Structures are given as structure tokens and as C-alpha cells.
């Protein structure tokens, strides 16, 4: 059959279809949308925290009631503005938050922002260490469990995973301290470093507050190993909690991937099981970990309160426990707001990483 062209046009020997135009703005729209969602999320969190802190009354009465005379208490409440309508206090607090002013603590009269900058780096350091432990434990062991599905290694690893995330953080911390610190004497059981190391690291010019990073920057390997020794037990206590979750996620997704047609085709061509597991099943198994990382960061920050208290790790969780004991709700409010903002930003970063790995997430 002869194909004729319309009048005035030359017939082409072979018409090639134009490539479909890719939606290059899809990722950008997704990025902007997720970023803008941070604003209402943080606003709601700040609002909830503010009104929950006011359920028990004004912070002055909560912190100093019984230690001041009624007249002194009333004067302090008036000076702080807590006798005004709650809506006026809320609007004023919002204005302070957006200008970076979170108030002053009642128990030690420090700026809340100073507390956050002083102790925040320690919590960040603990969270980084715990995430490293979770990834090192969860990903390889999850692949091993998938490789030996429904056999003894798989059964043992699944039991260990359940125990790791079902055991309370404080109990795991006490058990690790008892075994490795008291009975065996291998590792220190409290603090972030020896006092000599802390003095050397805090005396550096423009320290980051993350001790192992400061030790590497200064080239002080003795301080680095001392910091590492102190960080092992807290990181294990907190990281194993998330490591068990990662192990089960990687196992489930790796099993699904190893049953795909392209993996079976690789087997038929003689590709080794080790290569199939580590190359073909590895990346798809990471997608759920990236997806749930935001939720796990929130869990890590919650567990950091108990972990820091158990190991006397001077971070925000440790200070939060102290301020709760002192009923210093101004300080508690500031710390909780910061942790909420960190969780919101972390979730945004996780969403971006998930979209980069799996483009289907964008649509």
C-alpha cells in the first residue's frame, strides 16, 4: 500500500514520532509543595505545645508556687504578663518565636536560645551516632535475613529485631551499662568524654559542639578515641531501637525484590546469589528506609530524653528532664518547639530523598 502525502508536502520515507515531552517541573512542584507544608506543620505544633503548657496554669505558679509569698507570686506573674488573656499571650509568643526569642528559663534565668545552642549539638551528635548504628545493623542483617528466608538465621534475626525495638530504651541502656561498663569494664558508662578531653575540645576556636567532629578537625586522635568510647553505649541503646525496624523493612522488601522476574532471569544466567542480593535487591530495599526515616528521627529524639538521662549525656534530652523536674515550662516549651521544628525539616529532607530515589513518589 502506497502512502501519499498531503498536497504541497513531500512524502517522508519513514515518519518518526516525536519523543514525549518530559514533565521536568514535576519534581520542582513537589519540592515547593513539601517545603510550604513545613509552615502549617510548625505553626500547628507551636500552637499545640503552647496551649498544652498552659493546661496546668501559668509557668510562674507551676515553677515557684509554694516558694514565694502570694504577693511575690502575683508580682512575678504580672511582670511576666501571665495575668493577661491567653489569646494575647499566644499572639505575643508567636511574634517572639518568629523573631527567635523563646523567652528565659525560670529555674536558672538563661535565655532559652542559649540553652538550645549549648546543649543542642550533643543531641545532634547522639542522633547521628544512633542513625549510623541503625543503618549498620539494619541493612546488612536485613539482607542476610532475606537471603536465608524461613531458615534458622532468618528466624534468629527476626527475634532479635523484635526484641530490639520492643525493649524500652532506658532498660537497654541500663543493661548495656551493667554488662559492658560494670561487669566487663570495657567502656565508660556516663558522660560524653573525660573532663580533660572536654576541656580540650571546648577550648577550640569556633567549636561545633559535636565532639568527634571537633576532635577530627583539630587532629586530636586521642580525644577522638576517647569520645568514641563514651559514645558507643548510648548509640547502641538508641540505635538498636531503630535498627530492628530497619532490619524488618529491608528483609521484607528484599524478599519481594528477589522474587522479581529480572532477578530470576539473572539466576538463569548464572549470576551468584551474593551479587543478586547485594546489587539487585539492595537499592529497592533502601526505599522504605528513606520513607520511614522521618518517623524514626522523631522516635530517636523522643528516645534521646531517656538515653541522655540514663548515660548522663549533657544534651537537650538531659536538660529537658531537669527542667521538667523543676517544672520550668518556659524552658520545656522552647526545647519541645525546637525538636518539633527539627522533625518537620527532617521529614522534608526525607521526602526529597525518597522522590530522588523513586520518581513515583512525586506524583
C-alpha positions in Angstrom: 0.0 0.0 0.0 1.3 3.4 -1.0 1.2 6.2 1.4 0.6 9.6 -0.2 1.4 12.9 1.4 -0.9 15.9 1.5 -0.8 18.3 -1.4 2.2 20.6 -1.2 4.2 18.4 1.1 6.9 15.9 0.3 6.4 12.3 1.5 9.0 11.2 4.0 10.3 7.7 3.7 9.7 7.0 7.4 7.8 9.2 9.9 9.4 9.1 13.3 7.2 10.0 16.3 8.4 12.9 18.4 9.6 12.0 21.8 7.1 12.7 24.6 7.8 15.8 26.5 9.0 15.1 30.0 7.4 16.8 32.9 10.6 18.5 34.2 8.6 20.7 36.5 7.1 17.7 38.4 9.9 17.4 40.9 10.1 21.2 41.4 6.4 21.4 42.1 6.7 18.5 44.5 9.7 20.2 46.2 7.9 23.5 46.7 4.7 21.8 47.9 6.6 19.8 50.5 8.6 22.8 51.7 5.5 25.0 52.0 3.8 22.3 54.1 6.5 22.9 56.8 4.9 26.3 57.6 1.5 25.0 58.7 3.1 22.0 60.4 5.3 24.1 62.5 2.5 26.5 63.3 0.2 23.7 64.5 3.0 22.2 66.6 3.8 25.5 68.2 0.1 26.1 69.0 -0.4 22.7 70.5 2.7 23.0 72.6 1.8 26.4 73.9 -1.7 25.5 75.0 -0.6 22.2 76.5 1.9 24.1 78.6 -0.9 26.3 79.8 -3.2 23.5 80.9 -1.6 23.4 84.4 -1.8 27.2 84.7 0.8 29.9 84.3 4.5 28.8 84.3 5.4 31.1 87.3 2.9 29.4 89.6 4.0 25.9 88.3 7.7 26.6 88.9 7.6 28.7 92.0 4.3 28.1 93.7 4.9 27.3 97.4 8.3 29.0 97.4 7.1 32.6 97.2 4.5 34.5 99.2 1.2 35.2 97.4 2.1 38.8 96.9 5.5 38.0 95.4 4.0 35.3 93.2 1.3 37.8 91.9 4.0 40.4 91.2 6.1 37.9 89.3 3.1 36.8 87.3 2.2 40.4 86.4 5.8 41.2 85.4 5.9 38.2 83.1 2.5 39.1 81.6 0.8 35.8 82.5 -2.2 37.5 84.0 -3.3 38.8 80.6 -5.8 36.9 78.4 -4.5 33.7 77.0 -5.1 34.8 73.4 -2.9 37.9 73.9 -0.2 35.7 75.4 -0.4 33.3 72.5 -0.1 36.0 69.8 2.8 37.6 71.7 4.5 34.2 71.9 4.1 33.7 68.2 5.7 37.0 67.5 8.6 36.1 69.8 9.1 32.7 68.1 9.3 34.2 64.6 11.9 36.7 65.8 14.0 33.9 67.5 13.1 34.9 71.1 11.9 31.9 73.1 12.0 33.6 76.4 14.1 33.0 79.5 14.2 29.9 81.8 12.6 30.3 85.2 14.9 28.0 87.1 18.3 29.4 86.1 17.4 32.6 84.3 19.1 31.8 81.0 17.9 32.6 77.5 16.2 29.5 76.0 18.1 30.1 72.8 21.3 29.9 74.8 20.2 26.6 76.2 19.4 25.2 72.8 22.7 26.3 71.3 24.7 25.0 74.2 23.1 21.5 74.5 21.7 21.0 71.0 24.9 19.8 69.5 25.2 17.0 72.0 21.7 15.7 71.0 22.6 16.0 67.3 25.7 14.0 67.9 23.8 11.3 69.7 21.2 11.1 66.9 23.9 10.9 64.2 25.6 8.1 66.1 22.3 6.2 66.7 21.4 6.5 63.0 24.8 5.1 62.0 24.3 2.1 64.3 20.7 1.6 63.0 22.0 1.6 59.3 25.0 -0.6 60.0 22.9 -3.1 61.9 19.6 -3.0 60.0 20.6 -3.0 56.3 23.2 -5.9 56.2 21.3 -8.1 58.7 18.0 -7.4 56.8 19.7 -8.6 53.6 21.0 -11.7 55.4 17.6 -12.5 56.7 16.1 -12.2 53.2 18.8 -14.4 51.8 18.1 -17.2 54.4 14.3 -16.7 54.4 12.4 -19.1 56.7 15.6 -20.7 57.9 17.4 -20.5 61.2 19.4 -17.3 60.5 16.2 -15.6 59.4 14.3 -16.8 62.5 17.0 -15.7 64.9 17.4 -12.2 63.2 13.6 -11.7 63.3 13.5 -12.5 67.0 16.4 -10.1 67.7 14.7 -7.4 65.6 11.5 -7.7 67.7 13.5 -7.6 70.9 15.5 -4.6 69.8 12.5 -2.3 69.1 10.3 -3.7 71.9 12.8 -3.2 74.7 12.5 0.2 76.4 15.4 2.5 75.7 16.2 3.1 79.4 16.2 -0.7 80.1 18.5 -1.4 77.2 20.8 1.4 78.4 21.0 0.1 82.0 21.6 -3.4 80.7 24.5 -2.2 78.4 26.0 -0.2 81.3 25.8 -3.2 83.6 27.4 -5.7 81.2 30.0 -3.6 79.3 30.7 -0.9 81.9 30.4 -2.6 85.3 30.9 -6.3 84.8 33.4 -6.2 81.9 34.8 -2.7 82.5 35.3 -2.2 78.7 33.6 1.1 78.2 32.7 4.2 80.2 29.1 4.4 81.4 28.5 8.2 81.6 29.3 11.5 80.1 30.4 12.4 76.6 34.1 12.4 77.3 36.7 12.6 80.1 37.0 16.0 81.6 40.4 16.5 80.1 39.1 15.8 76.6 36.0 18.0 77.2 38.3 20.9 78.3 40.5 20.5 75.2 37.6 20.3 72.8 35.5 23.2 74.2 38.6 25.4 74.2 39.0 25.1 70.4 38.3 28.1 68.2 34.7 28.0 66.9 33.9 24.5 68.2 30.9 22.8 66.6 29.8 21.1 69.8 29.9 17.7 68.1 32.9 16.2 69.9 34.1 13.6 67.4 33.9 16.3 64.6 35.9 18.8 66.7 38.4 16.1 67.5 38.9 15.3 63.8 39.1 18.9 62.9 41.9 19.5 65.4 43.7 16.3 64.5 43.5 15.1 68.2 43.1 11.4 67.7 43.4 10.6 71.4 40.4 12.8 72.0 38.6 11.2 69.1 39.0 7.7 70.5 38.0 8.9 74.0 34.8 10.5 72.6 34.2 7.3 70.6 34.5 5.1 73.7 31.9 7.3 75.5 29.5 7.3 72.5 29.3 3.5 71.9 26.9 2.5 74.6 24.4 5.5 74.2 24.5 5.0 70.4 23.8 1.3 70.8 21.0 1.8 73.3 19.2 4.3 71.0 20.3 3.0 67.6 19.2 -0.7 68.1 15.7 0.6 68.7 15.6 1.9 65.1 17.9 -0.9 63.7 15.3 -3.5 64.5 12.7 -1.6 62.4 15.2 -1.2 59.5 16.1 -4.9 59.6 12.4 -6.0 59.2 11.8 -3.4 56.4 14.9 -4.4 54.5 14.1 -8.1 54.9 10.5 -7.7 53.6 11.4 -5.6 50.6 14.5 -7.6 49.7 12.4 -10.8 49.7 9.9 -9.1 47.3 12.7 -8.0 45.1 14.5 -11.3 45.0 11.3 -12.8 43.6 11.0 -10.4 40.7 11.4 -11.6 37.1 14.6 -9.8 36.3 16.2 -11.5 39.4 15.0 -14.9 38.2 16.5 -14.1 34.8 19.8 -13.3 36.5 19.7 -16.6 38.3 19.1 -18.4 35.0 22.2 -16.7 33.5 24.3 -18.0 36.4 24.6 -14.8 38.5 25.6 -15.6 42.0 23.1 -15.2 44.9 25.5 -12.8 46.7 25.6 -10.5 43.7 21.8 -10.7 43.3 21.3 -9.8 46.9 23.9 -7.1 47.2 23.4 -5.5 43.8 19.9 -6.1 42.6 18.0 -6.3 45.9 20.0 -3.6 47.7 18.6 -0.3 46.2 14.9 -1.2 46.2 15.2 -2.3 49.8 16.5 1.2 50.7 13.4 3.0 49.6 11.2 2.1 52.6 14.1 3.0 54.9 14.2 6.5 53.4 10.4 6.8 53.6 10.2 6.0 57.3 13.4 7.8 58.3 11.4 10.9 59.2 9.2 8.9 61.6 12.3 7.2 63.1 14.0 10.6 63.6 11.1 11.6 65.8 11.4 8.4 67.7 15.1 8.9 68.1 14.6 12.4 69.5 12.0 11.0 71.9 14.3 8.2 73.0 17.1 10.7 73.4 15.5 12.1 76.5 15.7 8.7 78.2 19.1 7.8 76.7 20.7 11.1 77.7 19.3 10.8 81.2 20.5 7.2 81.6 24.0 7.9 80.4 24.2 11.5 81.8 24.7 12.7 78.3 24.5 16.5 78.5 22.1 17.2 75.6 18.7 18.7 75.2 17.0 15.5 76.4 19.1 15.6 79.6 18.2 19.3 80.2 14.6 18.7 79.3 14.3 16.1 82.1 15.9 18.6 84.5 13.5 21.4 83.5 10.6 19.0 83.8 11.6 18.2 87.3 12.0 21.9 88.1 8.6 22.5 86.4 10.2 25.1 84.3 7.6 25.1 81.5 9.2 28.1 79.6 12.3 26.0 79.0 10.3 22.9 78.3 8.2 24.8 75.8 11.3 26.1 74.0 13.0 22.7 73.8 9.9 20.9 72.5 9.3 23.6 69.9 12.9 23.2 68.6 12.5 19.4 68.5 9.3 19.8 66.6 10.9 22.1 64.0 13.8 19.6 63.6 11.3 16.8 63.0 9.4 18.9 60.4 12.6 19.8 58.5 13.9 16.2 58.7 10.6 14.9 57.1 11.0 17.4 54.3 14.6 16.2 53.6 13.4 12.6 53.7 10.6 13.3 51.3 13.1 14.9 48.9 15.5 11.9 49.1 12.6 9.5 48.6 11.5 11.4 45.5 15.0 11.4 44.1 15.3 7.6 44.6 11.8 6.7 43.5 10.3 9.2 41.0 6.8 7.7 41.5 6.7 9.5 44.9 6.5 12.9 43.1 3.1 12.3 41.5 
